[in-house]
Amino acid sequence: MTQKGSMKPVTKKKSEEPELEPLCCCEYIDQNGQKNHVAACLCDCQDLDEGCERWVTCKSVQPETCERIMDTISDRLRIPWLRGARKVNISIVPPLVLLPVFLHVASWHFLLGLVVLTSLPVLALWYYYLTHRRKEQTLFFLSLGLFSLGYMYYVFLQEVVPQGHVGPIQLAVLTFGLFLILLALYRAKKNPGYLSNPASSDESPGSSQTECLNRKGQGKTKGFPGADTSGSLNNRTPKDDLKGPSRMSAGSPTKAKEDWCAKCQLVRPARAWHCRICGICVRRMDHHCVCCVGESNHQAFILALLIFLLTSVYGITLTLDTICRDRSVFTALFYCPGVYANYSSALSFTCVWYSVIITAGMAYIFLIQLINISYNVTEREVQQALRQKTGRRLLCGLIVDTGQYNRGFLRNWHQFSTLGTRAFHHPAEDIV
């Protein structure tokens, strides 16, 4: 018999978490996981209050407090955006604000220009040393480089072109050179040749199994384009990225050496290195500039430097021919009477000297790169050879030849020209 009014089974609904209310254009979730508002800015910041109080009372502020204040500022520096305020990287702001101000102040007088143009490289080097020591990623130098290109081009259009001495063909050539710089820089900002973690794939062995293979000398190091496998940098000091012991195949020197990265949990091929700023290993790492320069983008980096040097020299020549027409370019750079009588010509002359300073620095980097390529050595290997006093130094240290991968001028440049191509085969003496 069936009971009347039998109760139907009650299905329990899963407890659903309450949905968060959508953020308006001025709201955001801060670093503490709380909803905040752009208008709040630096309100309710105990570290900032403490720092200001100690500064007013002439007391020293602890470095940890300064770091927390900077973290708070960088977290709360946002712009209104749809579905929540977007965070702005604080490192891109100083070039956008300070560069035009400094250049306009420098154009007021010759002595002001001397002081400002001398202090700018010093400040840039100090900031580089500070961020490099703290192993931080920064967009300061990329922002400075791109904004310098844009602002120099803007001054050229506003102050130089209206004087009527620059033809349309010359302007088109300069504009095309600027476009090529941006294109080469975009290519150089791509993947430099990051090494993928073998543990990320399902079929690959785990880290413990990989370590076991490495201890037995059975781990294989796959060859990669544009780099030799005659040996890794077995003399490099594991400072920041190798807290564990280095795994190398012991025994016969004919076996390719292997280098274990404890942070990326992988075996690095020869000449690969862990970039402490990017936080990942890079094939044939050269150095870290505005981006990490490695096997896949080294050619684009050299091309960007070359195009920049040619375009910058051409723009400097056009500007000096316009504001100092009666003198040669080299003479006008150091002696151009009456250039500060007109504010327009003074600003153009100041921008010329700023461009000369930047061009000289890029020319030095370009020269060092050409020398390293000719001797088949990376900048990372040069710095290590200088620290460990290995390798041969020529021309007061301008040339450092480690002798480990040098195969002659032509073969070194041929190898560099084939970086990033899988069709490149290693010489027989590099395979054994």
Beta strands, then each sheet from edge to edge (+ up, - down):
strand 1: 27-29
strand 2: 35-37
strand 3: 78-79
strand 4: 86-87
strand 5: 259-261
strand 6: 266-268
strand 7: 273-275
strand 8: 280-282
strand 9: 287-288
strand 10: 292-293
strand 11: 392-394
strand 12: 399-401
sheet 1: 1+ 2-
sheet 2: 3+ 4-
sheet 3: 5+ 6-
sheet 4: 7+ 8-
sheet 5: 9+ 10-
sheet 6: 11+ 12-
end
